[in-house]
Amino acid sequence: MDIDPALLRAFVAVSETGGFTRAARRLNLTQPAVSHQIRRLEEQVGQPLIRRTTRHLILTEDGEDFLNHARQILAGLDALTQRFRPSAIAGAVRFGAPEAFMGERLPSLLCQFSRAFPAVRLDVHVSTYLDLSTMIAAEELDLAVVLSSAGGEKGGIRLRRADFAWVAADSFLPQPGASLPLAFHPPNCINRLVGVAALEATPIEWHIAFTSPSETGLRAAVRSGLAVAVLMRTDIEPGMRVLDGDYGLPALPSADFMLIKSGGAASPAARAFGRMLVEMEAPAEAESFGPA
């Protein structure tokens, strides 16, 4: 089976972006052209790879298996191409992100960028939102992802929404009449600022029972039943539950993951990385970094 790599790239783009329109934007093609490529690929493979519904695209079982093979083939082709074609972009990109943003997709992006631009050195710094904002202001980083109250970070690019919730262990049961134990990041972290601001408008008695700069540390405190924490809903794990109004806890506002930049973000290498990151999270905003 001799499959055109362009068809594989179209299939991977549709799978990763979740739609033909976004895939077309990533590939600089029209939406009908991408649809035609997927039809050609399915005809050549002889199996349906994508199930289309009114609102979503879902990979079939064969599609999931095919996606793994397609990625391996394209990674090999990209490595071969980069080995024998030097990149026009060189230099270094200093990028910062909080632990809560890393997830599973960002490491994949870092790997993808390194393959596409082998002459660029990536310096990645994982820290707190406050530290990252300070480093951007001091021009110690070119680009950074920070968490800001919705609409609160001027000049940044909104990547995605973060919804906060009061979270406790499934087995958590406070003592009647006792102060509510809480787990927070150190002062000035947005999770802590959001939680304390909400609590100050209530008569709830509370105290800080656990402090950690790490998301992993907060989740451990929650799972142990030691305390209640303010976490993003995407960080809730098995064994945890959301306290929707329990114990009189107030509703929490949302925040935005924002991409902010310093003067160093004007370099071709930083622009290329920024565009790739925005395409992953908020494709409609990718033009902020100029043409690919």
N, C-alpha and C positions, 0 to 999 in steps of 0.2 A: 504494500500500500504506500504510494508516493504522495504524501500530503503536502500541499503548499504551506510553508511556514506562515504566510499571511493569514490563512484560515485559522491556524492555531492561535495566532495573536488575537484575532477577532474573537475567538471563543473564550480565551482567557480574559480579555477585556470585558466582555459581556458578563462573565461569571463574577469578576471582581467588582465591577461597578453596579451590577444588579439591573442593568437595562441597556437597550440598544442605543438610546440617545446619548447617555453618558459615555458608553463605549465608543460611539462615533466621535465624540468630542476628544477623547483621549487619543484616538487613532488618526484624527484629522480627516475623517471620512464623513459621508452623509449617512443618515440613519438607514435609508433603503440599501445602501451599499453594504453595510454591516449585516443587515438581515439576509441579503443575498449570499454573503459569505457563509453565514451559519447554515443556510439551506444547502449550499454546495457541500459543506463539511458533513452534514448529516446524511446526505445522499451518498457521499463517498464512503463513509463509515458503515452505512446501512442500518443505523440505529438512531432513534431520537435521543438527543443529548440534553435538550432543554424543554421543560414543560411550561407552557405559557398560560397564565391565568389573566383575569381582567386587571389585576393590580401588581402581580409579582411574576418574576421568572424563577423557576426552580429547576435545579439540575436533576435529571433522572439518575438512577443508580449507575447506568453506563456512563452518564455524563460526569459524575463524580470521579469515577475511575479514569475516564479519559482526561479530565482536568489535571490529575496528578502526572500522567504521562506527558501531556502537552507542556506543562511547566518544566519538566525535566529536559525535554527536547529543546525548548526555547532557551533555557539556561545554558545548555551546551552550545547552542548556536551563538548566543550572546558572548559567551566566553571566548569562542573561536574568533568571532569578529573583533572583539576588543584586543585580543592577543596580537592580531596582525594589522590593526588600524588604530594608531594613536589618537587619543581624544584631543580635541582642540581646546578643551577647558581643563585648566590645572589650578593648583593653589590649595587652599584649605577652607573648610567651613566649620565654624564653631557654633554648635547647636546645643541648646538646653531644653530639657523636658522634665516635668514632674513624674514621679513614679506612677501616679494614677493614670497618666496618659500613655504609658509605654504599651500596655496590652500585648496582643499578639501581632497586630498589623504593623506597628512601627519597626520592630526588628526586621521584618520582611522588607520594608521600604529601605532601611539602611543598607541591607544586602543588595537590593536592586540598584540603588544609587551607586554603590561601590563598583558594581559590575559595569554600569553604564558610563561611569567617569573614573576609570582606574587611576588617573593622574591627580585626582582630588583627594586630599586627606580629610577625613571626617574626625572632628574632635567632639565627642558627645559628653555632655555634663548632665547628670541626673541630680536634681536638688529640689528645694521647696519653691513655691511660687514667688515668695518674697525675694529669695536669693536670686532667682532667675531675672526678675524685674530689675533688681539692683545691678546685676551683671550686664544687662542690656544697656542700662543708663550709663554705665561706666565703659561701654563698648568692649567688654571682655567677651561677649558673645555676639555673633552676627544675627542669629535667629533664636527665638525661644517660644515655647508654648507655656502660657500662664492661664490660670483660672481666675476669671473676673466676674463680679456680679453682673447679671445680664445687661449688656449695653454699656458697661462701666469702663471698658478699656478703649480709649480713643486712639485712633490710628492703627489699630490691629485688624486682623482678618479673622472673622468668626469661623471656627472650624466645626464645632458641634456643641450642642446643648448638654449641660450636666445637671441632672435632677438630684437634689439632696433628700435624704430621709433619715429619721431617727431609727436606728437599727439596734437590735439586741439579739441575744441567743434565744433559740426556741424555748429553752428551759428557764430563761431569766424571770425572776419573780422578786421584786423589791420588798423589803420589810414594810409593813403598814406604818405610816407616819414617819418613816425614816427619810433622810435626805437622799435624793436620787444620785447614784454614782455615775459619773460620766468619764468617757475617754476622749481626749482631744489631742490634736497636734500642738506644738509650742505656740506661744502668742504670735499674732499677726498672720497666721495661716487662715485662708478664707473659710475652711470648714469650721474652724473655731469661732471666727468672727460672726459667721452666719448663725451658728448655734447659740452663742452667748447673746447676740442681739435679740433673737427670738425668745430666749428664756427671760430676759429682763422685762419683757412685757407681760409676764405671768407671775402668779404667786408661788410657783414651784420652788421648793427648797432643793438645792443641788450642790454637789461638790465634785471636784476633779479627783478621780481615783486613779487615773492612769494617764501618762503623757508620753507620746512617742512621735518622732519626726517621720516615722515610716508608716505607710499604709498597711504594710504587713503586720506591724506592731499593733495598730488599732484593731485590725480584724482579729488578731489573736486575743486581744482583750475582750472583744465582743463574744467570740466563740467560747471563751472560758466562762462566760456568765458574770465576769467581774464588773462590767459597766455597759452603759448605753453610749453609742457614738453617732456622730454625723458622718454618714458615708454617702457616696453616690450610689444610686440604685443599680448601676452596672457593676458595682463592686460587691454586691450581696452574694454570699456563698451559701451552700447547703448548711443547715444548722442555724441560720439566722432568720429573723423575721422583721418586717417593717412595723413600727409602732405608729399606726395611723390614728392619732388622737388618744392613744393609751396614756394613762397617768397624767392627763391634761397637757401633754406636750403639744406645742403649737405647730402649725404648718410651716414649712421651710421654703424659701425662695429658690429659684433656679440660678444657675450661673452659666457662663460660656467659656469653653476652651478657646483662647485667642492666640493667634500667631503674631508676635511682635518682633520688630527688627531694629537694629542699630545701623549706623552708617556703613558698617562692613557688609551689610546685606546687598550693597550695590554691586559687589563683584559678580562676574559671570557664574562662578561656582556656587555662590550663595543663592543667586537667583534661580539657578537650575534646581538646587535642592528645595528651595521654598516652593517653587512651582510644583514639584513632584509631591511634596507633602500636602499642599492644598488640593491637588487633583485627587489625592487619596481620600481626603476628608470632606472637601467642599468644592467640587469640580467647577461650579459656576463662578467661583472667585479666582480661578487660576490665572485669568488675564491680568490680575494685579502684578504678576511677575513678568509680564511681557510675553512675547512669542517663545515657543519651545525651541 
